Amino acid sequence: MSFLKYCNLALLVLFPVAWFAPLLRAGFLPFFDLEAISVVTGLQALWEKDIFLALLVTFFALFAPYLKTLGLALVQFHLASPRLVPALHLLGKLAMADIFLIALYIVLAKGVGVGRVETGWGLYLFTGCILASLAISLLSARKV
């Protein structure tokens, strides 16, 4: 169980790194004037275009995974009730929706032929963080 605790605490550091890491590199896209797009730069551009969508993506990309990881740490260190675990699973599923949106956007951009789109290392880091968080919560739920 202590290994899972430390892995979960590592996610509290890795998530912010993933938010600033390059998700993709784009030659030309309608919403982004940048060459490298991260979660944070994408959200900045989105806030200028569509506030409602920016709120949704901000919740899915930043708040849902981080709150889930923080909540799980509280449960693991016996600072919160284990009854919180089902709500944390829901937050984890919502966080995975963001990965789907990013993947869908890459596929659409490549399919339409609007410039050149390449995935960056940040996409793999962000996806890995979400999947690791999901695995840690599932394994922790079995032990709790």
Backbone hydrogen bonds, N-H to C=O, Kabsch-Sander energy under -0.5 kcal/mol:
donor,donor_aa,acceptor,acceptor_aa,energy
5,K,1,M,-1.8
6,Y,2,S,-2.2
7,C,3,F,-2.2
8,N,4,L,-2.4
9,L,5,K,-2.4
10,A,6,Y,-2.0
11,L,7,C,-1.3
12,L,8,N,-0.8
12,L,9,L,-0.6
13,V,9,L,-0.6
13,V,10,A,-1.1
14,L,10,A,-2.5
15,F,11,L,-2.6
17,V,13,V,-1.2
18,A,14,L,-2.6
19,W,15,F,-1.9
20,F,16,P,-1.1
20,F,17,V,-0.6
21,A,17,V,-1.0
23,L,37,I,-2.7
24,L,37,I,-1.6
25,R,118,E,-3.0
26,A,35,E,-2.3
27,G,116,R,-2.5
29,L,32,F,-0.8
37,I,24,L,-3.1
38,S,36,A,-0.5
39,V,19,W,-0.6
40,V,19,W,-2.1
42,G,38,S,-2.4
43,L,39,V,-2.3
44,Q,40,V,-2.3
45,A,41,T,-2.1
46,L,42,G,-2.2
47,W,43,L,-2.4
48,E,44,Q,-1.0
49,K,45,A,-0.9
50,D,46,L,-3.0
54,A,50,D,-2.1
55,L,51,I,-2.3
56,L,52,F,-2.0
57,V,53,L,-2.7
58,T,54,A,-2.4
59,F,55,L,-2.2
60,F,56,L,-2.7
61,A,57,V,-3.3
62,L,58,T,-2.3
63,F,58,T,-1.5
64,A,59,F,-3.3
66,Y,62,L,-1.5
67,L,63,F,-3.0
68,K,64,A,-2.0
69,T,65,P,-2.2
70,L,66,Y,-2.7
71,G,67,L,-2.9
72,L,68,K,-2.5
73,A,69,T,-2.0
74,L,70,L,-2.1
75,V,71,G,-2.0
76,Q,72,L,-2.9
77,F,73,A,-2.1
78,H,75,V,-1.5
79,L,74,L,-3.4
80,A,74,L,-1.1
84,L,81,S,-1.8
85,V,82,P,-1.7
88,L,84,L,-1.7
89,H,85,V,-2.0
90,L,86,P,-1.6
91,L,87,A,-1.9
92,G,88,L,-2.0
93,K,89,H,-2.0
94,L,90,L,-2.1
95,A,91,L,-2.0
96,M,92,G,-1.5
97,A,93,K,-0.9
97,A,94,L,-0.5
98,D,94,L,-0.6
98,D,95,A,-1.0
99,I,95,A,-0.7
100,F,96,M,-1.6
101,L,97,A,-2.0
102,I,98,D,-2.3
103,A,99,I,-2.6
104,L,100,F,-2.7
105,Y,101,L,-2.2
106,I,102,I,-2.1
107,V,103,A,-2.4
108,L,104,L,-2.6
109,A,105,Y,-2.5
110,K,106,I,-2.3
111,G,107,V,-2.7
112,V,108,L,-2.4
113,G,109,A,-0.9
114,V,109,A,-1.5
115,G,113,G,-1.4
118,E,25,R,-2.5
120,G,23,L,-3.6
122,G,22,P,-2.2
123,L,22,P,-0.7
123,L,120,G,-1.0
124,Y,120,G,-0.8
125,L,121,W,-2.1
126,F,122,G,-3.1
127,T,123,L,-2.4
128,G,124,Y,-2.6
129,C,125,L,-2.5
130,I,126,F,-2.2
131,L,127,T,-2.7
132,A,128,G,-2.8
133,S,129,C,-2.5
134,L,130,I,-2.1
135,A,131,L,-2.5
136,I,132,A,-2.9
137,S,133,S,-2.2
138,L,134,L,-2.2
139,L,135,A,-2.6
140,S,136,I,-2.5
141,A,137,S,-2.2
142,R,138,L,-1.4
143,K,139,L,-1.3
144,V,140,S,-2.0
